[in-house]
């Protein structure tokens, strides 16, 4: 996710950060309707993408974080990734547009795109509502198949707690 | 190297009527200017912390490709200013719909009251809406690291440049950045009160490592009164598009020359980034075209698959639908009474087509003929259809009246 998170002029979501710090559950964005296997693990990139790794470690679901969605503003269009595409960590796989800005979405890990969330084609604002929801009506962007290399990439990412700390720090600049 | 893009563009000209047919890679004119002659290519400048470039080219595709190359290759910590002016062009945003935003037929015919070549149709890589560029409009572009990104910061910089110049002050206009990150000019009007005009629009492109903000500035365009017709599509009432629609504003020139504006912007940029002694680099066409990455970007920007195929999903229908219940505009063309058409187009490709009420020369089963014809249109690229009359003729299993319907669809698309 092309970061504008450190943009100085954006209205600082201090209430939001406060909610995160006080939240009993450390995972950002409770997922009551999640269809992911219960032992899926979620991690984040410093560029504000998230990825859920399934229990069998072969597949995943990705999107951009609630934090990023808030910073971006109203998302008016999502350029979805190409199904079947194989990508490396950091490759641009799509883009979102908000406030005249075309912001790249980057692959959090090396993977192959197997499915894209067509709900976003009709309702790009779904990301603003439920950015981290990986269930049917949620703001997830793509489902992926994970390679060996992808698993290694995954280890380098931030877990929910580390991501929360990272964004809180950014918010203070 | 020089002939390759030319050959490419001639080939593309055959595919689409909408590109200016006579794009020329003009030889570099020798310009008498105070800028010292450079012996190093501009790319050797990419590692410097503060960089200033001006383009000699007026080719919008090339200028955007140079800009993109600067975005991708300038040092990640650097701050870059790039200034350029384009020949007459209609520039749509990354996620816009050319059939909705532009009157493509009028565009091909050229600007009214003008003998000049038809404006060029361009899709840029940044977001936002549709704008018109010409020699009286200046383009400025700033590339910086993401932590330094701010949507208004550099628009404010351009405002400072404008405020310092005679033209804007003389007209009594006050320039400022508005909530939409545009630069506007407030003019006192005779009857008392203030009228606000847009003089500059902004758009942004954000990558993982760099942020780009570019904008226009209306200096002295002769075409303000002429472009309205180009930017109103006859298909507007029939198309429901995902993606981004333009927001129209009344526009005005600030009344300045290109050089004085550019010099003032460079001056403010230097004040901000402390590069008072740094050189300005002039980028020539030949030099840019000698760069593989610039040419790669140029190929992408000039391809019909980008210009037209990058269009988000849209539907077109002659009659109200559940998806788009608006009342339709009246149709002045003569069409068969029962005629209805509905298309779903994604990435410029017809995904679904449903035509009915066409008049066949001999009737077997009109309804099923309609179905066959409709199916034959599916998977065709809308932007490859040069003439709907022949497209319909070819799609129909049985000879069909194509004149009325074909002509109207040509007008729409």
Boltz contact constraints between the chains, C-beta under 6 A:
constraints:
  - contact:
      token1: [A, 2]
      token2: [B, 206]
      max_distance: 6.0
  - contact:
      token1: [A, 2]
      token2: [B, 207]
      max_distance: 6.0
  - contact:
      token1: [A, 2]
      token2: [B, 208]
      max_distance: 6.0
  - contact:
      token1: [A, 3]
      token2: [B, 146]
      max_distance: 6.0
  - contact:
      token1: [A, 4]
      token2: [B, 149]
      max_distance: 6.0
  - contact:
      token1: [A, 6]
      token2: [B, 147]
      max_distance: 6.0
  - contact:
      token1: [A, 7]
      token2: [B, 149]
      max_distance: 6.0
  - contact:
      token1: [A, 7]
      token2: [B, 150]
      max_distance: 6.0
  - contact:
      token1: [A, 8]
      token2: [B, 150]
      max_distance: 6.0
  - contact:
      token1: [A, 9]
      token2: [B, 150]
      max_distance: 6.0
  - contact:
      token1: [A, 47]
      token2: [B, 208]
      max_distance: 6.0
  - contact:
      token1: [A, 76]
      token2: [B, 244]
      max_distance: 6.0
  - contact:
      token1: [A, 77]
      token2: [B, 95]
      max_distance: 6.0
  - contact:
      token1: [A, 77]
      token2: [B, 243]
      max_distance: 6.0
  - contact:
      token1: [A, 77]
      token2: [B, 244]
      max_distance: 6.0
  - contact:
      token1: [A, 97]
      token2: [B, 95]
      max_distance: 6.0
  - contact:
      token1: [A, 97]
      token2: [B, 127]
      max_distance: 6.0
  - contact:
      token1: [A, 100]
      token2: [B, 127]
      max_distance: 6.0
  - contact:
      token1: [A, 100]
      token2: [B, 128]
      max_distance: 6.0
  - contact:
      token1: [A, 100]
      token2: [B, 203]
      max_distance: 6.0
  - contact:
      token1: [A, 100]
      token2: [B, 204]
      max_distance: 6.0
  - contact:
      token1: [A, 101]
      token2: [B, 127]
      max_distance: 6.0
  - contact:
      token1: [A, 101]
      token2: [B, 204]
      max_distance: 6.0
  - contact:
      token1: [A, 101]
      token2: [B, 206]
      max_distance: 6.0
  - contact:
      token1: [A, 102]
      token2: [B, 94]
      max_distance: 6.0
  - contact:
      token1: [A, 102]
      token2: [B, 126]
      max_distance: 6.0
  - contact:
      token1: [A, 102]
      token2: [B, 127]
      max_distance: 6.0
  - contact:
      token1: [A, 102]
      token2: [B, 205]
      max_distance: 6.0
  - contact:
      token1: [A, 103]
      token2: [B, 206]
      max_distance: 6.0
  - contact:
      token1: [A, 104]
      token2: [B, 207]
      max_distance: 6.0
  - contact:
      token1: [A, 106]
      token2: [B, 208]
      max_distance: 6.0
  - contact:
      token1: [A, 121]
      token2: [B, 313]
      max_distance: 6.0
